[in-house]
Amino acid sequence: MVNAHERKIEHENEALRSLFSSAFPYYFLVNLENGITELGGSDMQPERAMATRPWEKILNIICKEHVVQDDQDKFLGAFSLDRLRESGQRYTSCELRCRGEAQEYCWVEFGLARVEKPAPLALVTVRDISGPRMLQSIVERYVYRTCDFFLYLDAKVGHYTLYSAHKDPNRLPPMRSGDYAQAVESSVKRFIAPEDQEMVLREMQLDRVIEMLDLHGEHTFFCGAMHEERGYTRKQMHFLYFDRTEKTIMLICTDVTQGFLEERMRRDQLRRAHHLAQTDPLTQVYNHRAIKEMIEATLCDETIKCGALFFLDLDDFKLVNDRFGHSQGDDTLRGIANMLRSSVRVTDLVGRVGGDEFVLFLPGITGDEDIARYAERLCALRETDEKQSSISVSVGIARYPEDGRDYSTLSRRADLALYRAKREGKRRYAFYTAEQ
């Protein structure tokens, strides 16, 4: 005859079964004395629920038909009948890779708990955790690969919690803090590149973050950070509302160094390509096309009210090539180009437009006297090579806007003036005149 105490225990066990049936798709209640196992759970088919079988048989079926081969030893070691008998009162669990009924890949959590009355029992629970486990795996493998950390911030009280795959305290701000502003200040001084510290302090202030989030829904900026092994790195700071009403905010710090370096390399390549496209390869001054475009752009500038175009030609340069060879001639051209570059201002333009012809444009120079003084300096240029051959220059000048308002007119008239200077004796300059 069942006494009141036994009825109470049976009632409690029934309540426990009901609880676990609703909480877990499958569970196994293993009698640790004889190994007989009761099957139950919310997904258990009615005809199989409450059925009893030997635990070792169930264990082998699960292991053979569902657990991935690499995890089978782990499963058998953790849930053998002997292991269940040795287990303590504390609930334990392990996560294993499995194949479902349709052989689909999934993650399953097997849990183990002990129940001592009325007989020693082991409760083994089974739960599909593919969703959260897959999400965790994706975060660990792919998100954390470039994301240094996530920071969950309660802006109302200034508390934050930091989440990261990196555990090295030397690489991260404190994992938790009740003073966001103080943590930002100390972390910026510790990690951020000196030239960006003032900007980062400003952009990470709570008032600034909330203002930008309320205006745009997000707040993003980039900064440099110093790494003890990698040196300079580039970071993206991205703020988003987690809960706008409660003013909880997520900060995602992402490493964008690779993209930054690739973009900088691309810009450098474009800059070099642009430089090569504009530069005369021999003398490194602007080539014919580039000097024309640069002067035309300058003439379109409404702030430029006057200027002068100088057309230069090397006197008797052909004799250098004939007597000493083209290599010596190239050296002479490079020497003249270097002297021209060193004689002009930053705003002045120098280009090579022919074999031994150069063009200079000086924006803003006023008065024939100033132009003449500069022309005299040009005529005084002499390139003497190691064979003691000396080259001088002759110069033709056209004034802007008196002699022309565009490059074609100015260069043509400066060339006419150059022709007159050479005809009159070389190593001299001449202004363009209307008679020409």
C-alpha positions, 0 to 999 in steps of 0.5 A: 500500500502506497503511503503518504510520503511515497505519494508525495514523492511521486507527485513531485516526480510527476511535477518534475517530469512535466517541468522538463517535458515543457522545457526540453525537447528530450530528456532521459531519466536514468535509474542509476541502480539498474540503468533503466531509462525513462524517455520524455520531453516536449518533442517526444512522440506519444508512443515513445514518451515514458518508455523505458530502455537500458541507458547504455543502449540509448547511449550507443544509439545516440552516439552512433547515429547522431554525434559527430565522430570527432565528439563521440569519445567526449560524449561516451566519456561524459555520459556513460552509466559509470560516469553518471553514477560518479557525478555529483549534485551540481548540474553540468553540461557539454556542447557537442556537434551532431546530425539530426534526423535528416542528417542536418548539422547542429549543435546540441547541449547535453545536460546532467543533474542528479536526483537522489530520492526515492532512488538515485536518478540521473536526469540527462537533458537534450537541447538544440542550441544551433542558433545561439551556438552558430551565432557565437561561432560566427561572432568569434570567427568572423566578427571578432577577426576585425572587431576589437570589442563591443561596448554596452553603455548605459548613458543614463548612469555612465556605466559600461560593459565591454565584450571582446575575444581578446583577454589581454588587459594590455590591449583593451580598456577596462572590461567594466566601469562605473565611470565612462568619462574617466575610462575614455580619458585614460584609454585615449591617453593609453591607446590613441595616436597623439595627433588624434587624442583631442578629436577622440576625446571630443567625439566620445563625450556622452553629450556629443554621442547622444546628439549625433545619435539623435540627429543621424541614428549613428555616430562614426569616426576614425582614428589612429591607435598604437599597438605594441607589436603592430605599431600604428593601426587604424580604428573605426568607432561606431556608436548605435542606439541599443535602446533609444528610450532608455539611452543604452548605446552600443559602441563597436570598435573595428580594426580597419588598418588593412583597408586604410593601408590599401586605400593609402597605397591606392592613393599613393599609386594614383598620385605617382601615376598622376605625377608621371602623367604630368612630368617630363621623365628626363627633367622632372618638370611639367611636360608639354601637356601638363604645363599648358593645362596648369597655366590655363587653370591659373589664367581662369583664376579670377584672383590672378590679375597679371603675370608673365610667360617666359619662353626659354631656349638653350643657345647652341644646344645642338652642338653639345649633342653633336660634340659630346653625345646625347647622354651629355645633352641629357645631363645639360637639360637636367642641370638647366631644369634644376636651376629653373626650379630653384629660381622660382616661387612655389606658385610659379610654373615650370615646364619643358615643351620641346627638346631644349625649350622650357616655359615658365609662368609667373602669376602676379608679377607686375611691371616691365621692370620686375619682369626684366629683372627676372629675365636677366636672372634667367639669362645669367643661368649657365650650365657647365659640364665636366667637359667644360662646355658652357650653355646659356639661355635666351628668353622671350616674354609675353605679358598677361593680360596685355599680350594675351589672355590664354595659353596659346596666344601667350606662348605663341607671342613669347616664342616670337619674342624669343626668336627676336632675342636669338636673332639679336645675339643670344643669351638675352631676353626680349618682350613681345611687341605689337609690331611682331 
